[in-house]
Amino acid sequence: MSENSALGPIEVPASVVSGRIDMIVHAELSPLGFERVRPRFWVEGLKRPIRRIFEFQPRKGARYCACWGFSLDFVPIKKGGRLRWKRTSKTAAFDLCIDPVNRISDVTESWCVSRFIFPLKAYDWNKFARIARSAVLAAQPDFAQVKSIEDIVSLFEQRSAMKFRTFQLDNYVQTHLAWGLCLIASGKAGDGERHLEKYCADFSIDRGDRILREAERQAIELSLG
């Protein structure tokens, strides 16, 4: 790709931007055991039922921004109006999402890249490679913190005490479902039940839903070792 001085800077299509993101970020994540399961979305599932996720998400302001977190095999997700399982890397989805936007002020420079068409001369791909490396490195302490379901519970508790720049913990659809099932899996059934009741009330889910009951059964089994 080069600049045409007569016509002005060459513009790069969004598909090219997305593909370049995949190539650069994959080079950082592949050695850590992550596989790319869809554009800009990577999963590592060596310690199931907990799967680590890393993603560059589309955001407002024509950007892709880095975030990371965890998907839990025993926690379902609501899709198409009903609960469904997500027990594979290809179906993994955030049960707990960690957004670095909540940690720093200089969001664009640190974690984000333009996701639509932009002048080629105004963008430095080496700079984005540095952003990718920085984001992957920033995710490592959070990934290392979680070795068990109890650690997921602790992370939910830590984040519930945070002051967020963007979405609060309650704004994430999976929060109380995942938090509740993880509490049950940690032997805290009473606390877990309160989170499940809130999830069902907030999203019009029948507390006796077959999938939810099976998820609860699996969580109880995990609590028994």
C-alpha positions in Angstrom: 0.0 0.0 0.0 1.3 3.4 -0.9 0.2 7.0 -1.1 -0.8 8.6 -4.4 0.3 12.2 -4.2 -2.0 13.3 -7.1 -5.2 11.8 -5.6 -4.3 12.2 -2.0 -3.9 9.5 0.6 -5.1 6.0 -0.2 -8.1 5.0 2.0 -8.0 1.5 3.6 -11.3 -0.4 3.7 -12.7 -1.7 7.0 -12.2 -5.3 6.0 -8.5 -4.7 5.5 -8.2 -3.0 8.9 -10.0 -6.0 10.5 -7.8 -8.5 8.8 -4.6 -6.7 9.8 -5.9 -6.6 13.4 -6.4 -10.4 13.3 -2.9 -10.9 11.9 -1.1 -8.7 14.5 -3.1 -9.8 17.5 -2.9 -13.5 16.6 0.9 -13.3 16.6 0.7 -12.1 20.2 -2.0 -14.6 21.4 -1.2 -17.8 19.6 2.0 -18.6 21.6 -0.2 -18.3 24.8 -2.6 -21.1 23.6 -5.3 -18.9 22.2 -7.2 -19.8 19.0 -9.0 -17.3 16.7 -12.6 -18.5 16.5 -14.0 -15.5 14.6 -12.8 -12.1 13.4 -11.0 -10.2 16.3 -12.0 -12.8 18.9 -9.7 -15.4 20.5 -10.4 -18.1 23.1 -8.1 -20.2 25.2 -9.7 -23.2 27.0 -6.9 -25.3 28.5 -8.4 -25.0 32.0 -12.1 -25.8 31.4 -14.8 -25.0 32.5 -13.1 -21.6 32.5 -12.2 -20.2 29.1 -10.1 -17.1 28.6 -11.3 -14.6 26.0 -9.5 -11.7 24.2 -11.3 -9.5 21.8 -11.1 -6.2 19.8 -14.7 -5.1 20.0 -16.4 -2.5 17.6 -17.2 0.6 19.6 -18.7 4.1 19.0 -16.4 6.6 17.4 -15.4 4.2 14.5 -13.0 2.2 16.7 -12.1 -1.3 17.7 -11.1 -1.5 21.4 -9.4 -4.3 23.3 -11.1 -6.1 26.1 -10.7 -9.5 27.8 -12.3 -11.8 30.3 -13.8 -15.3 30.8 -16.5 -17.7 29.5 -17.7 -20.5 31.8 -18.9 -23.7 30.3 -21.6 -24.3 32.9 -23.2 -20.9 32.4 -25.7 -20.6 29.6 -26.5 -17.5 27.6 -29.8 -16.1 26.3 -30.0 -16.1 22.5 -33.0 -16.1 20.3 -35.3 -15.6 23.3 -34.1 -18.7 25.2 -31.2 -20.0 27.2 -28.6 -21.9 25.2 -25.3 -23.6 26.1 -21.9 -22.2 25.1 -19.6 -25.1 26.0 -17.1 -24.9 23.1 -14.5 -22.3 22.0 -16.6 -21.4 19.0 -19.6 -20.6 21.1 -17.7 -19.0 24.0 -19.0 -15.5 25.1 -18.2 -13.1 27.9 -19.6 -14.0 31.3 -17.1 -11.6 32.9 -15.8 -8.8 30.7 -12.8 -6.7 31.7 -12.7 -3.4 29.8 -9.5 -1.4 30.2 -11.4 1.8 29.3 -12.4 1.8 33.0 -8.7 1.9 34.1 -7.1 4.7 32.1 -7.9 8.1 30.6 -6.1 8.0 27.2 -8.4 5.3 25.6 -7.7 5.9 22.0 -4.0 5.9 22.2 -3.7 2.9 24.5 -6.3 0.3 23.5 -8.1 1.3 20.3 -7.7 1.4 16.5 -9.8 3.1 13.8 -12.2 0.5 12.4 -13.5 2.3 9.2 -11.8 4.0 6.3 -9.0 6.4 7.1 -6.1 8.1 5.3 -3.2 5.7 5.1 -0.6 8.3 5.8 -2.4 9.2 9.0 -2.0 5.8 10.5 1.0 3.9 11.8 0.7 0.1 11.7 3.8 -0.3 13.9 1.9 1.8 16.5 -1.0 -0.6 16.4 1.4 -3.5 16.8 2.5 -1.8 20.0 -1.1 -1.3 21.1 -1.8 -5.0 20.5 1.3 -6.0 22.6 0.3 -3.6 25.3 -3.2 -4.9 25.5 -2.2 -8.6 25.6 0.3 -7.8 28.4 -2.3 -5.8 30.3 -4.6 -8.8 30.2 -2.1 -11.2 31.7 -2.5 -10.2 35.3 -6.2 -10.7 35.1 -5.8 -14.0 33.4 -3.2 -15.1 35.9 -5.5 -14.1 38.8 -8.1 -16.7 37.8 -7.3 -20.3 38.4 -10.6 -21.5 39.9 -14.3 -20.6 40.0 -13.7 -19.1 43.4 -11.3 -16.7 41.7 -14.1 -15.7 39.3 -16.3 -14.9 42.4 -13.5 -12.8 43.8 -13.1 -10.9 40.6 -16.9 -10.2 40.4 -16.6 -8.9 44.0 -13.6 -6.7 43.2 -15.3 -5.3 40.2 -18.6 -4.6 42.0 -16.7 -2.2 44.2 -15.1 -0.3 41.3 -16.2 3.1 39.9 -16.5 2.6 36.2 -15.8 5.1 33.4 -18.3 3.4 31.1 -20.6 0.4 31.8 -21.3 -0.6 35.3 -21.2 -4.3 36.2 -25.0 -4.5 36.1 -24.9 -3.3 32.5 -23.4 -6.6 31.4 -26.2 -9.1 30.7 -24.4 -12.2 32.0 -23.2 -10.7 35.3 -25.8 -12.0 37.8 -26.3 -15.3 36.0 -22.6 -16.1 36.0 -22.0 -14.6 39.4 -24.8 -16.5 40.9 -23.9 -19.9 39.3 -20.2 -19.3 40.4 -21.3 -18.7 44.0 -23.3 -21.9 43.9 -20.3 -23.7 42.5 -18.3 -22.3 45.4 -20.7 -23.7 48.0 -22.5 -20.4 48.6 -26.0 -21.4 47.4 -27.9 -18.8 49.3 -25.9 -15.9 47.9 -26.0 -17.5 44.4 -29.8 -17.8 44.5 -30.2 -14.1 45.1 -28.1 -13.3 41.9 -30.1 -15.8 39.9 -33.4 -14.4 41.0 -32.2 -10.9 40.0 -31.1 -12.2 36.6 -34.5 -13.9 36.0 -36.4 -10.8 37.0 -34.3 -8.5 34.9 -34.5 -10.6 31.7 -37.8 -12.3 32.0 -36.4 -15.8 32.5 -38.5 -18.5 34.1 -36.7 -19.5 37.3 -37.7 -23.1 36.5 -36.3 -23.0 33.0 -34.8 -26.4 32.1 -31.4 -25.1 31.0 -31.1 -22.9 34.1 -31.9 -25.8 36.3 -29.3 -28.0 34.6 -26.8 -25.2 35.0 -27.6 -25.0 38.7 -27.2 -28.8 39.0 -23.8 -28.6 37.3 -22.8 -25.8 39.6 -23.7 -27.9 42.7 -21.7 -30.8 41.3 -18.7 -28.5 41.0 -19.1 -27.4 44.6 -18.9 -31.0 45.7 -15.6 -31.5 43.8 
